[in-house]
Amino acid sequence: MNVYTVYRAEYRTNKTVRIGKVVDQRRAERNNNAADMLRVAQKLYAASSIDSHIFIIRESSRLRFLLE
């Protein structure tokens, strides 16, 4: 199970805002897991603004232990 954090980059204000998370519950690795999860995030967190862009970053288990 992989967890991806979803961010929105707004170009007018030059800010990046964390807006949520998307969980990949596939049991096996497939060709484009990250691309598929980006499509899901774009559907869930679609913005009405043309000046914003959604991107995802996969959370690492090592990083999680460092931040806690």
Backbone hydrogen bonds in HBPLUS format (Angstrom, degrees):
<---DONOR---> <-ACCEPTOR-->    atom                        ^
c    i                          cat <-CA-CA->   ^        H-A-AA   ^      H-
h    n   atom  resd res      DA  || num        DHA   H-A  angle D-A-AA Bond
n    s   type  num  typ     dist DA aas  dist angle  dist       angle   num
A0002-ASN N   A0024-ASP O   3.13 MM  22  5.08 148.1  2.24 140.2 146.2     1
A0024-ASP N   A0002-ASN O   2.76 MM  22  5.08 170.5  1.77 161.4 163.8     2
A0059-GLU N   A0003-VAL O   2.85 MM  56  5.70 178.4  1.85 166.1 166.6     3
A0004-TYR N   A0022-VAL O   2.83 MM  18  5.20 171.8  1.84 164.3 166.8     4
A0022-VAL N   A0004-TYR O   2.83 MM  18  5.20 157.2  1.88 153.3 160.4     5
A0005-THR N   A0057-ILE O   2.87 MM  52  5.34 162.1  1.90 156.7 151.6     6
A0057-ILE N   A0005-THR O   2.97 MM  52  5.34 147.8  2.07 144.2 154.5     7
A0006-VAL N   A0020-GLY O   2.79 MM  14  5.17 174.6  1.79 140.7 142.0     8
A0019-ILE N   A0006-VAL O   2.91 MM  13  5.80 161.7  1.95 148.4 154.5     9
A0007-TYR N   A0055-PHE O   2.84 MM  48  5.42 174.0  1.84 173.1 173.7    10
A0055-PHE N   A0007-TYR O   3.00 MM  48  5.42 159.5  2.04 145.7 151.4    11
A0008-ARG N   A0017-VAL O   2.85 MM   9  5.30 154.9  1.92 148.1 156.3    12
A0017-VAL N   A0008-ARG O   2.91 MM   9  5.30 163.5  1.94 147.2 151.4    13
A0009-ALA N   A0053-HIS O   2.77 MM  44  5.18 167.5  1.79 159.0 160.4    14
A0053-HIS N   A0009-ALA O   2.88 MM  44  5.18 146.7  2.00 138.3 149.3    15
A0010-GLU N   A0015-LYS O   2.86 MM   5  5.44 164.3  1.88 166.9 171.0    16
A0014-ASN N   A0010-GLU O   2.88 MM   4  5.63 118.9  2.26 133.0 149.7    17
A0015-LYS N   A0010-GLU O   3.19 MM   5  5.44 144.0  2.33 143.3 150.8    18
A0011-TYR N   A0051-ASP O   2.99 MM  40  5.71 165.3  2.01 175.3 174.5    19
A0036-ASP N   A0032-ASN O   2.89 MM   4  6.04 159.6  1.93 155.2 161.0    20
A0037-MET N   A0033-ASN O   2.92 MM   4  6.14 156.9  1.98 150.3 156.8    21
A0038-LEU N   A0034-ALA O   2.92 MM   4  6.10 143.8  2.05 142.6 152.4    22
A0039-ARG N   A0035-ALA O   3.12 MM   4  6.41 152.2  2.20 143.5 149.9    23
A0040-VAL N   A0036-ASP O   3.11 MM   4  6.45 153.4  2.18 144.7 151.7    24
A0041-ALA N   A0037-MET O   2.91 MM   4  6.12 159.9  1.95 145.8 151.2    25
A0042-GLN N   A0038-LEU O   2.90 MM   4  6.10 153.1  1.97 147.5 154.7    26
A0043-LYS N   A0039-ARG O   3.08 MM   4  6.32 147.2  2.20 141.9 150.1    27
A0044-LEU N   A0040-VAL O   2.95 MM   4  6.22 160.9  1.98 153.2 158.5    28
A0045-TYR N   A0041-ALA O   2.83 MM   4  5.76 166.7  1.85 152.1 156.3    29
A0064-ARG N   A0060-SER O   3.00 MM   4  6.25 154.1  2.07 148.6 155.5    30
A0065-PHE N   A0061-SER O   3.25 MM   4  6.50 150.6  2.34 141.8 147.6    31
A0066-LEU N   A0062-ARG O   3.15 MM   4  6.46 147.1  2.26 144.4 153.5    32
A0067-LEU N   A0063-LEU O   3.02 MM   4  6.25 147.9  2.13 150.2 158.3    33
A0068-GLU N   A0064-ARG O   3.24 MM   4  6.36 133.8  2.46 139.4 149.9    34
